[in-house]
């Protein structure tokens, strides 16, 4: 079977189209025709990958911004003349770039007709989670999304894994750039040591999973194999003087032994990408993220088998996922994360991407990032490398719900004072809307209150 064609037939109904947009995308949009089923979702991915050219400053320009910031701070520590102005200039460049990156990310999700592609971009961003807790880290995280994740999310997982693992954002976040083999040229000088962070997270979170049976010895030897993954002013650079000499054994496979080179690391990552436990780990994560609930082991086995049979290709795995009958059934089991709730609200109101990119930094924070934080999800700032939680109870909390209701009311008052809430209900939920909600919206005292009722409803907050 062609890995990019949905193979199972599903009856096309208004409910099917609504579920395709809500469950696999960022929701319905009044100016867009929703996908009419699995084949349309896969077609979205084919079309979108041809338009996935990276945007924003190149990685070497971003590294230069970070270098300027570092030098300015060093000037301040040394009480050098001009330090304050240098810090202002360096900070201005970082803030401007991160703000532009953030607006572009949200605008794409709000306006894209390839919602499945945009959802997958954020899924993989969370799979390879980085705490972008400051602008110095965020400026690299956005580049990782643009140049490692988006161009590779429809290819093989091995290529995606290699691109992310060697990206400066990941190397900086997990302190890999300073990791030094104990017996390397640099290690014998005794100034740096081995760091196991990246090795541990690749095994535990990115590939085989915590239950795969690997040992501390596997982690240690994998960490030694990864030494040499470093940085320079242009981004990634393999630094053989940091690499541990000799062969390493990871999960029973031997790597290296000759002259240190990045090809040994690539081969290990490719093998991990094709490990049966990786197949199951990815299949389960995709099911839980998009369909929700507790999947039957047989369904995970089936998805994993497709992945392995297709050589680790992601498109066949996506195709098998959207062909699952459970994907096209009610009820809606997943709670929308705050980012998804905000984006789907803006889409339902017909917001144009230019309206998002036109926001200045303070407006962007006031309308988007600050409300998201109050709902429980700081923008691109998961609590750790394991990403944001998937369980509905993590998001449907008293404080989180109060923040959603408050934001929905403010947005409706700002953007929907003259909109018929009954028509908006059809736009936002279509056949998913229950009769009880229809009656409540029809009986709202004002139009904008009716729109707010839709946005705050349990049905709109789930997928």
N, C-alpha and C positions, 0 to 999 in steps of 0.2 A: 504493500500500500504506500502511496506517496505520502511522505512525512509531513506535507504541508496541505493536505486535503482532509477535511473532516469526513470520516468514513461512515458514520451512523446517521440514519435518517431520523429527523425529529419533525413532528407536525408544526408548521409555522402558524402561530396565532398571535394576537396582540399581547397575550401574557408572555409568550416566548420572547418577543422583541423587548418588552419591558424588563424581563429578567436578564436578558443579555446585556442591556445597558446598565442596569442597577447592580447586578452581581459581578459582572466582569469588567465594567467600566466605571465612570464617575457619575453615572446617572443620566436621566433624560434631559434633553435640551430642546426648546421650542423651535430652534432653527435647524435642527438636524434630524435626519431619519435614523431611528435606532437600528442596530444590527438585527437581522431577522433570524438569527440562530447561530449554531456552531460554525458553519462555513463562512458566514459573514465575519465572525470574530477572527478566524484564521486569516481571512483576506485582509482584515485591518492590519495584522502583523506584517504581512508581505508588503503592503503598500507603505506602511510607516517606516519600515527598515530602510527603504530607499531614500527616505528624507530624514535620516538620523545623523546628519552631519553635526559635529560638535559646534557649540556656540560659546561665546565668551572668550576672554583672553587665553592664549595658549599656556601650557604648563610652565614653560620657561619664563614667561612674563609674570606668572603667579609666584614662581620661586624668587624672582627678582623683587617682587613686592615684600615677600617675607624677609629677604635679605636686608632690604632697606629698613624694615621695621626692627630687625635685630640690631643693625648698626646704630639706629637712632636711640634705642634703649641703652645700648652700650655707651653711647655718648653721654646720656643722662647719668648713668652710674659713675662715669668718670668726671662729671661736672664740666663737660666741654661746652664751649660757646656754641650757640645755635642748636643745642639739643632739643629744646622745646619745639622749635619750628620744624625740626627734622621729624620729630614724633608726630606732630600734627599732619605733616605732609604724607608720611607713611601711613598713618591711620586713615586719612582721607581716601587714599587709594584703595586700602583694604575694604573700608566700609562701602565705598562706591561699587566696587566689584561684587562683593557679597550681596548687596542690595539688588543689583541688576540681575545676578544669578538667581536670587530667590524669587523675584518678580517673574522672571522667565519661566521658572519651574512651575509656579502656580498658574501662570497664564496658559501654558501648554495644556495643563490638566483641565482648565476651565473651557478652553476652546477647541480642543482636539476632537476630530471625528474618529480617531483611533484610540478610544478609551481603554481598550484592553492593553495596548502597547504602553500607555502611560501608567496604568496600574501595575504592569509588570516591571516597569522601570523603578517604581517605588517599592515593589516587593523585593527586588534584588538589592536596592539600596538598603533596605532593612535587613536582608539576609546577611549582607556584608556591612553590618552596622558600625558606624563611627560616631562617637559623641562629638558633634561639631559645636562644642560648648563655647568657643571663642572664634573671633573672626579670622585669626591666624590659621586655625584648623579648618574653618568653614570654607575658606578660599580654595583649599585643596579638595575638600569633600565634594564641592560642586564640580570641580574638574573631573573627579573620579566618576561622577554620574555621567558627565558629558562624554568623556573619552574612553572610559573602561566599561561602563555598564550599558548605556544606550546602544552603542554600535555592536555589542556582542550578545544582547539578550535574545536574539532569534537564531544564533548560531549554536555552537557546541558549548556545553557547560565547561569543558576543559579550557577553551579559549577565554571564556568569561572569567574563570577562576584565575588563570595566569595573568590576565590584564589587571584584575583587581589586586591580587596579591603583590604585584610589583609596582602598583601605583604609589606615588609619593604620599598620598593621604593615608593609606594603610601602613606604609613603612614608618611614617612619623607617629601615627596614633598608637601603634603597638611597639614603638621604640626599637624597630628592627634595624633602622639605619645605623645604629650604634652597636648592634650585636656583633661580637667578635669571637672567632674561634679561639679556644684557649691555646692551641698550638700553632696558630697562624703567625705571620710575620708581626702583625700589630699586637696579637695576643701575648706574645712573649715579652713585649715591653711592659705588660702588666697594668696598663692604664684603663683598659676596658674589659668587660666580661661578656659571657654568653647570655642572651636574653631569650627566654622560651615563649614569650607572649604570642608571637605570630604563629609559631608551630602549634601551640596548644589550641588557638582559636580556629586555625584552618582545619584541624582534626575534629575538634569538639563541635564547632558551630557551622563551618562552611562546607564540610564534606561528610565524613562517615558518621558523625554524631557521637554523643557521649557514651552510648551503649554499645559501641562497636568492638569493644574488647582490646583496644590498644593499651599499652603500658606506659609507665613513666620513661622507660628506656626508649620507646618509640618517639615520645615527645622530645627527649634529649637529643637523639640522633637526627631527628628531623630538624630541630633547631640548629644543630651543627651544619646540616646540609644547607640551610637557608642563610648561613653567614655569607656575606659578600653582597647580599641585596642591599644596595645603598643609594645614595643621592649625590647629585652635583647640581650646578646652577641650571642645568637643562632638565632636571627631573630624575628619572631612574638611571642608575648606573651600577653595573656589577663591579665590585671592588675586590679583586682576588687577594689582596694583602690582608683582608679581614676574614677570608674563608678558611674554615677548618680543613686541613689536609687529610687525605685518606678517604676510604669508602664509609658510607653510612647505611644502616639497615632500618627501613621503616615498614612496618606491617609485613615483614618477611621478604621484602624486595630490597636489593642492593643497588645503591646509587653512588656515582663518583668513583674515586680511586686513582684517577689520572690528574691532569692539570685542572685546577678548579675552574669551572665555567658555569654559566647560567643554564646551559642545556640540561645539566643534571637536575637542577631545580625544576625546570619545565617538565622533564620526564616524570618526576615524582608527582607533580600536580596533575598531570594527565592521567597517571595511574589511579590517583585518589578520586579523580572525577569519574572514573569507570568502575569504581569499587561497588559491589552490590549493596553495601550499607549506605553509600552515598545516594544510590538510586532510590532506596526506600526513604531516606531522610528527606530528599527533595520532593518526592511524591507526596509524602505526608504533609510537608509544609505548604505545598501548593494547594492541596485539598483543603486543609484547615483554613487557609487564608481566603480562598475564593468561594468555596462551597460551605464550609463550616460544619460543626457537629463532629461526632466521633466516627471516622470512616471504618468500615469493615476491613479487617486485615487483607481479605481477598482482593479488595479494590486497590489497596496500596500495592499489593504484589503485582497486580495487573499493570498498573501505571509504571512501576519500576521495571517490569519486564519489557515494556515498550521502549523505555529510555535506554536500557542496556542493548536491546536488539538493534536499536538505531544508532549505536555507537556514541551515546551520550548527547545526541541531538536534542535541543530544547523544543524545537517546533513540533516534533512528533509527540513529545510529552504534553505540550499544551493542547495539541489536537485530541489526545486521549482524554485529557481532563475535561475539555468542553463537550466531549461526547458522552460523558457519564450521565445516565438518566437522572441521578439525584441533583445535578446542576440545574435542572429545569423544573424543579418542583418547589412548591411552597411547603412550609413557612420559610420566612427569611430568618436565618439562624445567626448571622454575623452582625455584630454592632459595628457601625461605621466608626473608624477612628476619627478624631476631631479634624484632621486634615481632609479626610474624605467627606466628612459632613459639610465642612466649609466649602469645599470645591463643588460638591453636588448641589448645594444651595445656590451658589452663584450660577451654576449651569442652568438650574431650573428657572432662574429669573432671566435667562438669556443674556447674561453678562458677556461682553465681548473681550477677547484677550487684551486689546489695547486699553481697556478700562483698568486692567490690573497693572500692565506695564506703565501706565500713566500715573500711578500713585507715587507720591514721594515717600521717602523713608518713614516719616512719622505717620503718614496715612496708612502705609502698608502694615506697620506695627499695630496701629490702633484698630484697624479693621480685620486683620488676619492673624498675625503672630501672637499678639497679646491675648485675644480671645481663645486661640488654640491652647495657649499655656493654661488659661483658666479652666479649659475643658479637660486638661490633664496631659496634653501632648505638646511639649515645647518643640518648636519647628526644627526638624533635623537634629534633635538632641535626645536620642534614646538614653535610658539610664545606664546602659552598658553595651558591650559588644554583642549581647544576645538580642538586641533590638527591642522594639515595642511589643507588649504582650498581645496575644490574639484573643484571649478569653473575653467574652462580652462583659462579664462582671468587672473587668478592669476598667471599663469605660462607662458603663451605665451605673454611675454612682450619684448620690444626692448632689454633691458639689459639681460634678461634671454635667449632670442634667440641668441644674440651675443655670450654669454658664451657657449651655446650648439654648435654653429657652430665652435667656436674656439677649443673646446675640441674634437669635431668630427674630425676636420682636424689634430690635433696633434695625436690623437689615430690612425687614418688611416695611417699617415706618419710613425708612430712607428711600427704598427702591420700589415699593409696591402700593403706594397709597391709593392709586386709581385702578388697580388691577382687580378684576373679578376673581375672587378666591375659588369659586367653583371651577372656572376655566383653568386656574393655576393648579388645582388639584389634579386635573386630567393631565396637564403638562408634566407635573412632577412625579406622579405615581401611576397614572393610567389605570389599568385593570387591577393593579396591586392594592389600590385604595379600598378599604372595607366600607360597608354601608354606614357603620357608626361614625366614622370620620367624615363621610360625605354629609351626614346630617349636621354634625357639629360645625363644619365649615359653612354650610348654607345658613346656619343660624347665628353666625358671628355678628357682633354689633357693628363692626366697621370692616371695610375691605382689607386693610392691612392686618387687622387682627385675625381675619380668616386665613390670610397667607401665612402668618406666623404660626397658626395652629397646624397647618400642613407641615411646615419646616420642623416644628417641635414634636410632631407625632411619632409614636413608636415605629410606624411603618417606614417613614422617611429616614429614620435614624438606623435602620437595619438594611441588610442586603442579603 
